[in-house]
């Protein structure tokens, strides 16, 4: 069982846009692609002038991912580091078509947020209908707040059904910068992301930019997500990353 690693080691300039947070990031606890500690990630967030960072390590079904005890103890972690507000979550694996996750609700309820994603080989890709159903079933879990990289071409989806369900269950669909990067490994994700962004404009429902940074190098880097949003003419107000306060309000309404 192998996982393709991210190799993000190049320096990135500060973005022209002003963003306040990034909540899809991975430390050494994710088991692949990073040797960074939480402190390393916070230093990177500070260098990017972020106000808030979320740590969302991979769940235990990922090879080498975080153990249950790790996620259970995150509620005791510092709420502020180096002047940066901290959120602690998980990128939980969707493990079947019923939308079950690799972390139980008693763990999930202690986290600030939960990203639910599908990864091969943790779950085998299905048809458009099967993949969409799995995502929607995961959304029904009251602790799931974000659907991760639903643009992955290995797991094709019906973006219209998925967006409608996201509004119904008060869940965010992310625009994953790593997916859109030329270094990405999820295939040509741009079309699906543009459809999601256009649906955001049409329904006036927000989306979330995510770096999916494995390690510190890409924390707060939304270069390709922002480019897609400009093409879709998404107003600033619908991109939650411009306001940490708006994200916290969204989470409080869950």
Residue, then its C-alpha position, 0 to 999 in steps of 0.5 A: x500500500x503506497x501513497x504518493x508524497x507531496x514534494x513541496x520544498x520551494x519557497x513561495x512568495x506572499x500571495x497578492x490576495x490577503x487570506x486569513x487562514x488555511x485549515x487543510x494542512x498536514x504535519x508529521x502525524x499524517x505519516x507521509x509527505x511531511x516531517x513538520x511539527x505543528x510548531x513548524x506549521x505555525x511558523x509558516x502561517x505567521x510568515x504568510x501573515x495568516x491569522x489562523x491555521x487548522x491542523x488536519x492530519x490524516x485519519x488512521x486508515x491512511x498508511x502511517x496516519x494519526x492514531x486515535x489517541x492523537x486526535x483524542x488529545x488535540x482538544x488539550x492543545x494550545x489554542x494560540x501559538x506565536x500569535x496565531x489562532x489554532x484550530x484542530x481537526x482531521x482529514x478523515x477517510x470515507x471508508x465505504x459507500x455509506x459514508x462511514x469514516x475512519x474516526x468514530x463520532x466520540x473522537x470527531x465531536x472533540x475536534x474543531x472541524x472535520x474534512x471528509x475525503x476519499x483516498x485510494x486504496x482506502x476506498x476503491x473508486x466507484x461510478x459517478x453515482x456511487x462516489x457522489x452517494x458516498x460523499x453525500x452520506x458522509x455529509x449527513x454526519x453532523x461533525x463533517x464540515x468540509x468535503x476534501x478534494x472532491x475534484x479527484x478524477x479517480x473519484x468522479x462525482x456529480x457536482x450539481x448533486x454534491x453542491x445541493x447536498x452541501x447546502x442542505x447539510x451545511x458543509x463546505x466543498x473545498x477548492x484544493x490548491x494541490x489538486x490544481x497545481x501542475x505538481x498535482x496527481x489527481x488528474x485534470x481537476x479544473x473543470x470540476x472546480x470551475x463547476x463548483x465555483x460557478x455553483x457557488x456564485x449561482x447559489x450564493x453559497x461559500x467555498x473554502x480554499x485549501x492548500x492541502x500542504x504536506x509540510x510547511x512550504x505551501x501553507x496559505x498558498x492558494x495560487x491556483x485556487x484563486x486563479x480558478x475563482x477569478x475565472x469563475x468571477x467568484x466574489x470575495x465574500x464567497x471565499x471564506x478564507x478572506x475572513x477567519x470570523x466568517x469561518x468560525x461563524x459557519x462552524x458555529x452554525x453546524 
